[in-house]
Amino acid sequence: MEKQLSILGFAGSLRKGSYNKAVLRAAAELVPNEASLEIFDLEGIPPFNQDFEKTPPDLVKQFKSKIRAADAILIVTPEHNYSVPGILKNAIDWASRPYGDNSFEGKPAAIMSASTGMLGGARAQYHLRQIFVFLDMHPVNHPEVMVPFAAQKIDEQGKVIDEETRKRIRQLLESLVAWTKKLKQ
Ligand SMILES: Cc1cc2nc3c(=O)[nH]c(=O)nc-3n(C[C@H](O)[C@H](O)[C@H](O)COP(=O)(O)O)c2cc1C
């Protein structure tokens, strides 16, 4: 039997009732059988300080080792002021340092975003893709999963109830699995 692919997912929101965390949880339910999705919570990662990049806090060490062990990365993020939220950029900065010890290097990745607005976080996704260039990551291009008007698609319990959104999440995960296998060849 083929080994299951491991995907590490994290959300760019710390909010308890986060729509993006809800989309990430839905992804964990919808992941294809040949893969597993582990969720990492960015809560507790302190502000990046380059003085400590060679001796990072334990949580950052743990984050980096989980990234390294994963076959692929899934990031589900809000858009803050037309870009990626500070807490996501901060976590990425820690995990990419020190120079020469970038834990994201060469990883296949997929991005999703959810927003209360009508563009669904598209601008944050494109900023994240630009960050991936320097990190030397390989994002899946299609389908693009942006969840606009998230409050109408996610219920009070934090469940994604919109069938079309669930279908697109599943399609993206299938693409990520296929892309990861292709890059491993
Ligand atoms: C600081 C801040 C900036 C925001 N900027 C944007 C934005 O540029 N585009 C957008 O679509 N929504 C923006 N929003 C609204 C978010 O889409 C909304 O708060 C969303 O629920 C955040 O995701 P979460 O539920 O996962 O925390 C912003 C929210 C905050 C708190």
The ligand as a Gaussian input file, in Angstrom:
#p B3LYP/6-31G(d) Opt

LIG

0 1
 C       -7.398000      44.433000      10.282000
 C       -8.426000      43.930000       9.310000
 C       -8.312000      44.232000       7.964000
 C       -9.219000      43.703000       7.037000
 N       -9.017000      43.931000       5.711000
 C       -9.766000      43.270000       4.812000
 C       -9.444000      43.333000       3.420000
 O       -8.502000      43.983000       3.008000
 N      -10.200000      42.612000       2.562000
 C      -11.264000      41.834000       2.991000
 O      -11.908000      41.198000       2.156000
 N      -11.611000      41.780000       4.292000
 C      -10.876000      42.467000       5.219000
 N      -11.177000      42.365000       6.545000
 C      -12.388000      41.634000       6.973000
 C      -12.114000      40.143000       7.066000
 O      -12.443000      39.532000       5.825000
 C      -12.966000      39.535000       8.174000
 O      -12.668000      40.135000       9.411000
 C      -12.787000      38.028000       8.262000
 O      -13.796000      37.508000       9.094000
 C      -11.414000      37.687000       8.810000
 O      -11.195000      36.299000       8.762000
 P      -11.412000      35.327000      10.025000
 O      -12.894000      35.204000      10.212000
 O      -10.806000      34.027000       9.577000
 O      -10.729000      35.915000      11.212000
 C      -10.301000      42.913000       7.486000
 C      -10.425000      42.639000       8.861000
 C       -9.511000      43.126000       9.753000
 C       -9.646000      42.775000      11.217000

